[in-house]
Structure formats: C-alpha cells, structure tokens
Amino acid sequence: MNSYDVAIIGSGPGGYVAAIRCAQLGMKTAIIEKYATLGGTCLNVGCIPSKALLDSSHHYEDAVKHFEEHGIDIPGDIKVNLEQMISRKQAVVDQTTGGIDFLMKKNKIDVYQGLGSFKDATHIVIKGEKTEEIEAKHTIIATGSKPSNLPFVDLDKERIVTSTEALKLKEIPKHLIVIGGGAIGLELGQVYRRLGAEVTVIEYMDRIIPTMDAGLSRELNKVLKKAKFSINVSHKVKSVERKGDEVIVKADNKKGEEVEFTGDYCLVSVGRRPYTDGLNAEAAGVKLTDRGQVEVNEHLQTNVKNIYAIGDVVKGAMLAHKAEEEGVFVAETLAGQKPHINYNLIPGVVYTWPEVAAVGKTEEELKEAGVEYKVGQFPMRALGRSRASMDLDGFVKVLADKETDEILGVHMIGARAADMIAEAVVGMEFRASAEDISRISHAHPTYTEALKEAALAATDDRALHI
C-alpha cells in the first residue's frame, strides 16, 4: 500500500492547486480524480469551455454587427459553424487539462484515476479500472459541486439541460428558455443569443444577478434587453414539460398569475450543490451540514483533525479562484505556516459582454450594516478608450467610508471589467482610500481610467471628465 503525507480527492482548481503547493512544500502527495481528465468542473465543463464559446460568439457578433462600421467588408454571408465552434472549445479544454497533467508530473504528484472514498480517517479506497487502497496522513476533500435542479424537473439532457449539456449542443436553439438569472444562465444565454437564438430568462428573485450590487443588475438588465433578451423576474417556475421537440415552462408571476413559455430548449441554471456522492465521509467520521456541505472551521479543518475540505464543497462562494486560495491555505497550514484569506476581497465576475465584476461590500450590505458611506460613479462612455472600441455600456462605482475614505466596495460593468477588478482588489488589500486610487497615474487611453475617475468622484466629487 502506498503511503502519502497528503491525499487530495478531486482535481478541480482547488484540488490540483493544493496538490502543487503541497508538493512544493516537500510533502509526498497524491491526487484522486474519478473522471478521465483532470481539472474538475472549471476546466472541463465550466469556466474554460464557457469562456471559449463566449469569445467565439463575440467574434461572430462583431463580424455581423460591427465590422462594416470599422471599415471591414466581408463579401458574402457570414455563417455560424457551430460544430467548429464546439470543436475549438474542446481543443481549448484538452490543451488546458493536458497542462494539468504536465504540472502533476513536474511536481512528482501521483495521480490516481477512479472514485475515491474513505475506508477510515487515514485510508482511501480508489475504484477505477482496478481497486486500490492508499494511506494518507492528511486528506483534503476537494470534490466540488454539480448543477442544482428543481425537484419537479426531469432533466433529459437533450432538450431540458444543465450547463454541462449546453456547452455541446448539436444545433443553435430557436428559442432557449433559461431558468435562473445568475452568471451561468446569462453567460450561456448570451452565447446562443449572439448566434441567433431567441432567449427568455426566468428568474425567481426580483432582479438578475441578485447577489451583486443592484446598480450592476439594472445596467446589465438594460444591456441584455437592448440585445433582445426577454427577462422575466419575480417568476416562480412550477413545471417544466417536454412534448416532442418542444419544452413548456409554466410559472407564476409577481401577481400570482400563471404564465407559460414555450421553447425548443430549456437550460436549468439554478445554482450548484456540493458534491460528496460516493465519498463515504461517514466512514471517516466527517460531518456534513444540512445543505450537504462538508463542515469546516476557520482553518478549513473538518471535525476529524487530519481531514480538510476546500472549494465548492464547503461554505462560501462557489468560485474557482476561491477554491485555489483555499487549496494553498490548507497546504501552507499543513506545512506549519500561517496563511490568511480575506473572503471579503475575493472578486466575483460575470463574463457576459459587457463584463460585470465586483469586490467588497455592496450598497445594500452597507445600508443594512448601518455604515455611512459615499459613492463615486463614472460612466464607461465618457472614456476615449471606450469610444475607440465602441464599448460604451457600463460604469465603475466606488464605495468609500464617509469618515475615513477607505474603499469598502468596487462594482463595475464594462469592457474588460473582469481584468480591471484586480486593481481594486490590490488597493483594498492594502486598505487604500478612494483618494489613493485617484492620485495614481493611469495610462491613457485605457478602460481603467474609469476606476480613477470613480475614485475622484468619491473624493469630494472631483471627477474630471464628466
């Protein structure tokens, strides 16, 4: 039987990063993955493939709608080759997961293919092509999450699908119904809307992206409606039925009236649930919460002292970069170091176009906490860079403490917001004031000038270009 200092169950961003950091710190490390490729949901059926399709569909939309204005004439009709688009997406996935294979070899991490389950607190049984057993001084549970479903919905994975199937459809839907107005539903909805599908979004809450700042929600709602999305908020879905090639969704609207939506595909995108199926956590004595999460303390340690858990399977936002931070955190904790994670400063991003990104507190959270704050906001359309690229939608909003001027939250929607948010994270990690950001030179012309201007606006309303 092979023995290890650390065994990691699950090879998503949390698991594989934890394995690399453990190996860097001199621990003999094993990683266990039940699927044929490493990388978990993010690399195989989540972050990476969805961004590949978003980029491809964005190129197509630009060619159809904007190339002529840029002085680019393309003779003949511009057509979508969905098969090639899906093929390119898969090539990106294959290259990325292959990169994880390389990193495992480089760091001398033993990879086991199969379903890992606890025999007890220090032994793991791996059921793959053959059944093996390993011993581990410490174990990190990194088994991630799966798409959630509504209890009354029968997912046939053909017409009624999750995000996994939506990434490899064989045809462009005529009418895609999206249940759920969060990041995943809106991103995939935008992919197929660009390619010509009619898209209807049905959201239970009173706005899309309901966990983000309300200003971002309003702006994205406006942009999507301009792109001919049908957005229906405050709607409670009560049935989803397939009849041949038709899908019929019934819901109650805000007034309690029944409304019916008919399409040829339905994407159920109502969040994700922790995945511990087959883990046999009880054999190791590991406690799960009522929500199916692995229960951990502030050190990400379970009730069994040599077993830790990270990523989507524990409390907190289900984000790949949050899982990575936690993977490093546990590895360094095991090595006797004193790592730290500030969960308030883990950014969130929606990869629609314009992109939506945020870090820190929302206005709603500050109001609820009774914190006195000031607001600085700057529109993207006032930037020279935005006019040059024709990306005029969106804004940057800076929330700062009314008395100290410390930045409490930054919320942005616009071109490259996913990249721009990093500057706000850095500033907030060093407890920057709005004035600090406003006095830093930003290259011109760039999108990030909007952050400087919003910070100026929060500092005695000193924005220069509005």
DALINSUL-V66580 format. One record per helix or strand of 2 or more residues. SS is the DSSP state (~ for helix, > for strand). FROM is the first residue (numbers start at 1). LEN is the number of residues. Records with the same first field share a line. If there is no record, write none. Layout:
SS: FROM-LEN + FROM-LEN
//
This chain:
>: 2-8 + 29-5 + 110-4 + 115-6 + 123-5 + 131-11 + 145-3 + 160-2 + 175-5 + 198-5 + 230-3 + 236-8 + 246-7 + 258-6 + 265-4 + 272-3 + 307-3 + 348-3 + 355-6 + 373-7 + 395-7 + 406-9
~: 13-12 + 40-6 + 47-19 + 82-25 + 163-4 + 183-12 + 214-13 + 281-4 + 311-3 + 320-15 + 343-3 + 363-7 + 380-3 + 384-6 + 417-13 + 434-5 + 449-10
//
